[in-house]
Amino acid sequence: MTAAVEFDTSLGYRLNPQVALRPEPFGALAYHFGNRKLSFLKVPELVDLVRGLADHASVEEALQEVSEGRRAQFRRALASLAATDMIRPR
């Protein structure tokens, strides 16, 4: 059994090239063509954050665009996306 890797927000991340984001009224659907996982991104701001991750040196830098009160929620969402290989370190 392997231990789960902790999500390190000091690293730069990007959308996995095997993942497609399909815009939806609620946000987006993320589909991973490699592992066939599907994730619902239910907040449009999260979709924008995920799309823009590669433009920032770290996740923490990217989170500066999110209001302080919502950063913990978005951090958890990004950790979940990283755990399913939707986003990955650069």
Backbone as JSON Lines, residues from 0, in Angstrom:
{"i":0,"aa":"M","n":[0.85,-1.18,0.0],"ca":[0.0,0.0,0.0],"c":[0.89,1.23,0.0]}
{"i":1,"aa":"T","n":[0.58,2.21,-0.85],"ca":[1.38,3.42,-0.93],"c":[0.72,4.53,-0.13]}
{"i":2,"aa":"A","n":[1.54,5.38,0.44],"ca":[1.03,6.52,1.2],"c":[0.62,7.63,0.23]}
{"i":3,"aa":"A","n":[-0.43,8.33,0.58],"ca":[-0.88,9.45,-0.24],"c":[0.14,10.58,-0.15]}
{"i":4,"aa":"V","n":[0.39,11.2,-1.27],"ca":[1.31,12.32,-1.32],"c":[0.55,13.58,-0.91]}
{"i":5,"aa":"E","n":[1.15,14.36,-0.02],"ca":[0.51,15.58,0.43],"c":[0.56,16.63,-0.67]}
{"i":6,"aa":"F","n":[-0.51,17.39,-0.8],"ca":[-0.62,18.44,-1.8],"c":[0.23,19.62,-1.35]}
{"i":7,"aa":"D","n":[1.26,19.95,-2.11],"ca":[2.21,21.0,-1.76],"c":[1.87,22.27,-2.54]}
{"i":8,"aa":"T","n":[1.29,23.24,-1.84],"ca":[0.86,24.47,-2.51],"c":[2.02,25.41,-2.85]}
{"i":9,"aa":"S","n":[3.23,25.06,-2.43],"ca":[4.38,25.89,-2.8],"c":[4.9,25.53,-4.2]}
{"i":10,"aa":"L","n":[4.39,24.45,-4.76],"ca":[4.79,24.03,-6.1],"c":[3.88,24.64,-7.16]}
{"i":11,"aa":"G","n":[4.4,24.71,-8.36],"ca":[3.57,25.1,-9.49],"c":[2.83,23.88,-10.01]}
{"i":12,"aa":"Y","n":[1.58,24.06,-10.38],"ca":[0.76,22.98,-10.93],"c":[0.21,23.41,-12.27]}
{"i":13,"aa":"R","n":[-0.32,22.45,-13.01],"ca":[-0.97,22.72,-14.29],"c":[-2.04,21.66,-14.5]}
{"i":14,"aa":"L","n":[-2.94,21.95,-15.39],"ca":[-3.95,20.97,-15.79],"c":[-3.23,19.83,-16.49]}
{"i":15,"aa":"N","n":[-3.57,18.61,-16.14],"ca":[-2.99,17.44,-16.8],"c":[-3.35,17.5,-18.28]}
{"i":16,"aa":"P","n":[-2.4,17.27,-19.19],"ca":[-2.7,17.32,-20.62],"c":[-3.75,16.3,-21.05]}
{"i":17,"aa":"Q","n":[-3.98,15.27,-20.25],"ca":[-4.99,14.26,-20.58],"c":[-6.38,14.64,-20.08]}
{"i":18,"aa":"V","n":[-6.52,15.86,-19.54],"ca":[-7.8,16.3,-18.98],"c":[-8.42,17.37,-19.87]}
{"i":19,"aa":"A","n":[-9.69,17.2,-20.13],"ca":[-10.46,18.21,-20.87],"c":[-11.47,18.84,-19.92]}
{"i":20,"aa":"L","n":[-11.59,20.15,-19.99],"ca":[-12.6,20.88,-19.22],"c":[-13.72,21.27,-20.17]}
{"i":21,"aa":"R","n":[-14.93,20.84,-19.84],"ca":[-16.09,21.22,-20.66],"c":[-16.92,22.23,-19.88]}
{"i":22,"aa":"P","n":[-17.07,23.43,-20.41],"ca":[-17.86,24.45,-19.71],"c":[-19.3,23.99,-19.51]}
{"i":23,"aa":"E","n":[-19.82,24.29,-18.34],"ca":[-21.21,24.01,-17.98],"c":[-21.76,25.22,-17.25]}
{"i":24,"aa":"P","n":[-23.08,25.37,-17.18],"ca":[-23.66,26.52,-16.47],"c":[-23.2,26.63,-15.01]}
{"i":25,"aa":"F","n":[-22.93,25.5,-14.37],"ca":[-22.51,25.49,-12.97],"c":[-21.01,25.67,-12.79]}
{"i":26,"aa":"G","n":[-20.23,25.54,-13.86],"ca":[-18.77,25.6,-13.78],"c":[-18.17,24.82,-14.94]}
{"i":27,"aa":"A","n":[-17.78,23.55,-14.67],"ca":[-17.22,22.72,-15.74],"c":[-17.19,21.26,-15.32]}
{"i":28,"aa":"L","n":[-17.14,20.41,-16.32],"ca":[-16.86,18.99,-16.12],"c":[-15.4,18.78,-16.51]}
{"i":29,"aa":"A","n":[-14.68,18.06,-15.68],"ca":[-13.29,17.71,-15.99],"c":[-13.26,16.21,-16.26]}
{"i":30,"aa":"Y","n":[-12.82,15.82,-17.44],"ca":[-12.73,14.42,-17.8],"c":[-11.28,14.06,-18.08]}
{"i":31,"aa":"H","n":[-10.8,13.01,-17.41],"ca":[-9.43,12.52,-17.58],"c":[-9.47,11.35,-18.56]}
{"i":32,"aa":"F","n":[-8.89,11.53,-19.74],"ca":[-8.92,10.51,-20.77],"c":[-8.03,9.31,-20.44]}
{"i":33,"aa":"G","n":[-7.08,9.48,-19.53],"ca":[-6.19,8.38,-19.16],"c":[-6.82,7.43,-18.16]}
{"i":34,"aa":"N","n":[-7.38,7.97,-17.07],"ca":[-7.94,7.11,-16.03],"c":[-9.47,7.1,-16.03]}
{"i":35,"aa":"R","n":[-10.08,7.86,-16.95],"ca":[-11.53,7.91,-17.17],"c":[-12.3,8.47,-15.98]}
{"i":36,"aa":"K","n":[-11.63,9.24,-15.14],"ca":[-12.32,9.87,-14.01],"c":[-13.01,11.14,-14.48]}
{"i":37,"aa":"L","n":[-14.11,11.44,-13.81],"ca":[-14.9,12.62,-14.11],"c":[-15.04,13.42,-12.82]}
{"i":38,"aa":"S","n":[-14.79,14.71,-12.9],"ca":[-14.95,15.6,-11.75],"c":[-15.84,16.76,-12.14]}
{"i":39,"aa":"F","n":[-16.65,17.19,-11.19],"ca":[-17.52,18.35,-11.39],"c":[-16.87,19.54,-10.69]}
{"i":40,"aa":"L","n":[-16.57,20.57,-11.42],"ca":[-16.07,21.81,-10.84],"c":[-17.28,22.73,-10.75]}
{"i":41,"aa":"K","n":[-17.84,22.83,-9.54],"ca":[-19.14,23.46,-9.36],"c":[-19.09,24.96,-9.13]}
{"i":42,"aa":"V","n":[-17.91,25.54,-9.2],"ca":[-17.75,26.97,-8.97],"c":[-16.97,27.56,-10.14]}
{"i":43,"aa":"P","n":[-17.56,28.51,-10.88],"ca":[-16.84,29.08,-12.03],"c":[-15.47,29.66,-11.66]}
{"i":44,"aa":"E","n":[-15.32,30.22,-10.47],"ca":[-14.02,30.76,-10.05],"c":[-12.98,29.65,-9.93]}
{"i":45,"aa":"L","n":[-13.4,28.45,-9.54],"ca":[-12.47,27.32,-9.47],"c":[-12.02,26.93,-10.87]}
{"i":46,"aa":"V","n":[-12.92,26.96,-11.82],"ca":[-12.57,26.66,-13.21],"c":[-11.51,27.64,-13.69]}
{"i":47,"aa":"D","n":[-11.73,28.92,-13.43],"ca":[-10.75,29.94,-13.82],"c":[-9.4,29.69,-13.15]}
{"i":48,"aa":"L","n":[-9.44,29.32,-11.88],"ca":[-8.21,29.05,-11.13],"c":[-7.46,27.87,-11.75]}
{"i":49,"aa":"V","n":[-8.17,26.79,-12.03],"ca":[-7.54,25.6,-12.62],"c":[-6.96,25.93,-13.99]}
{"i":50,"aa":"R","n":[-7.7,26.65,-14.8],"ca":[-7.19,27.03,-16.14],"c":[-5.93,27.9,-16.05]}
{"i":51,"aa":"G","n":[-5.83,28.72,-15.0],"ca":[-4.72,29.64,-14.88],"c":[-3.56,29.17,-14.02]}
{"i":52,"aa":"L","n":[-3.63,27.95,-13.49],"ca":[-2.56,27.46,-12.61],"c":[-1.18,27.56,-13.25]}
{"i":53,"aa":"A","n":[-1.07,27.2,-14.52],"ca":[0.24,27.18,-15.19],"c":[0.85,28.56,-15.33]}
{"i":54,"aa":"D","n":[0.04,29.6,-15.16],"ca":[0.54,30.97,-15.28],"c":[1.18,31.49,-14.0]}
{"i":55,"aa":"H","n":[1.19,30.66,-12.96],"ca":[1.7,31.09,-11.65],"c":[2.84,30.19,-11.19]}
{"i":56,"aa":"A","n":[3.74,30.76,-10.42],"ca":[4.9,30.01,-9.92],"c":[4.5,28.94,-8.91]}
{"i":57,"aa":"S","n":[3.39,29.15,-8.21],"ca":[2.94,28.2,-7.19],"c":[1.43,28.27,-7.06]}
{"i":58,"aa":"V","n":[0.87,27.27,-6.41],"ca":[-0.56,27.27,-6.11],"c":[-0.89,28.45,-5.21]}
{"i":59,"aa":"E","n":[-0.04,28.71,-4.22],"ca":[-0.29,29.83,-3.31],"c":[-0.35,31.16,-4.06]}
{"i":60,"aa":"E","n":[0.53,31.32,-5.04],"ca":[0.49,32.54,-5.85],"c":[-0.82,32.63,-6.62]}
{"i":61,"aa":"A","n":[-1.25,31.52,-7.19],"ca":[-2.52,31.5,-7.94],"c":[-3.69,31.81,-7.02]}
{"i":62,"aa":"L","n":[-3.63,31.34,-5.78],"ca":[-4.72,31.57,-4.83],"c":[-4.85,33.02,-4.4]}
{"i":63,"aa":"Q","n":[-3.86,33.84,-4.68],"ca":[-3.94,35.26,-4.34],"c":[-5.07,35.94,-5.11]}
{"i":64,"aa":"E","n":[-5.5,35.33,-6.21],"ca":[-6.59,35.89,-7.0],"c":[-7.97,35.56,-6.41]}
{"i":65,"aa":"V","n":[-7.99,34.69,-5.4],"ca":[-9.23,34.27,-4.74],"c":[-9.36,35.05,-3.44]}
{"i":66,"aa":"S","n":[-10.59,35.42,-3.09],"ca":[-10.77,36.14,-1.83],"c":[-10.27,35.29,-0.66]}
{"i":67,"aa":"E","n":[-9.69,35.95,0.32],"ca":[-9.04,35.25,1.43],"c":[-9.98,34.27,2.13]}
{"i":68,"aa":"G","n":[-11.24,34.63,2.25],"ca":[-12.2,33.78,2.93],"c":[-12.51,32.48,2.2]}
{"i":69,"aa":"R","n":[-12.19,32.41,0.92],"ca":[-12.48,31.2,0.13],"c":[-11.24,30.38,-0.19]}
{"i":70,"aa":"R","n":[-10.08,30.86,0.2],"ca":[-8.83,30.16,-0.19],"c":[-8.74,28.75,0.37]}
{"i":71,"aa":"A","n":[-9.15,28.53,1.61],"ca":[-9.08,27.18,2.19],"c":[-9.96,26.21,1.4]}
{"i":72,"aa":"Q","n":[-11.14,26.65,1.02],"ca":[-12.06,25.83,0.23],"c":[-11.44,25.48,-1.13]}
{"i":73,"aa":"F","n":[-10.84,26.46,-1.77],"ca":[-10.23,26.22,-3.07],"c":[-8.97,25.35,-2.93]}
{"i":74,"aa":"R","n":[-8.22,25.52,-1.85],"ca":[-7.05,24.68,-1.59],"c":[-7.48,23.21,-1.51]}
{"i":75,"aa":"R","n":[-8.57,22.95,-0.77],"ca":[-9.08,21.58,-0.64],"c":[-9.53,21.03,-1.99]}
{"i":76,"aa":"A","n":[-10.21,21.86,-2.77],"ca":[-10.66,21.42,-4.09],"c":[-9.47,21.08,-4.99]}
{"i":77,"aa":"L","n":[-8.45,21.91,-4.97],"ca":[-7.25,21.64,-5.77],"c":[-6.54,20.38,-5.29]}
{"i":78,"aa":"A","n":[-6.5,20.16,-3.99],"ca":[-5.88,18.94,-3.45],"c":[-6.63,17.71,-3.95]}
{"i":79,"aa":"S","n":[-7.94,17.79,-4.0],"ca":[-8.75,16.69,-4.51],"c":[-8.48,16.46,-6.0]}
{"i":80,"aa":"L","n":[-8.36,17.52,-6.76],"ca":[-8.05,17.39,-8.18],"c":[-6.65,16.81,-8.39]}
{"i":81,"aa":"A","n":[-5.71,17.17,-7.53],"ca":[-4.36,16.61,-7.62],"c":[-4.37,15.13,-7.27]}
{"i":82,"aa":"A","n":[-5.17,14.74,-6.28],"ca":[-5.23,13.34,-5.86],"c":[-5.78,12.44,-6.97]}
{"i":83,"aa":"T","n":[-6.59,12.98,-7.86],"ca":[-7.14,12.2,-8.97],"c":[-6.41,12.46,-10.28]}
{"i":84,"aa":"D","n":[-5.27,13.14,-10.21],"ca":[-4.4,13.41,-11.36],"c":[-5.04,14.33,-12.39]}
{"i":85,"aa":"M","n":[-6.01,15.14,-11.98],"ca":[-6.6,16.13,-12.89],"c":[-5.62,17.29,-13.08]}
{"i":86,"aa":"I","n":[-4.93,17.65,-11.99],"ca":[-3.85,18.63,-12.07],"c":[-2.6,17.94,-11.58]}
{"i":87,"aa":"R","n":[-1.46,18.43,-12.03],"ca":[-0.19,17.8,-11.61],"c":[0.9,18.85,-11.49]}
{"i":88,"aa":"P","n":[1.91,18.54,-10.68],"ca":[3.03,19.49,-10.55],"c":[3.73,19.68,-11.89]}
{"i":89,"aa":"R","n":[4.26,20.89,-12.07],"ca":[5.03,21.16,-13.29],"c":[6.45,20.73,-13.1]}
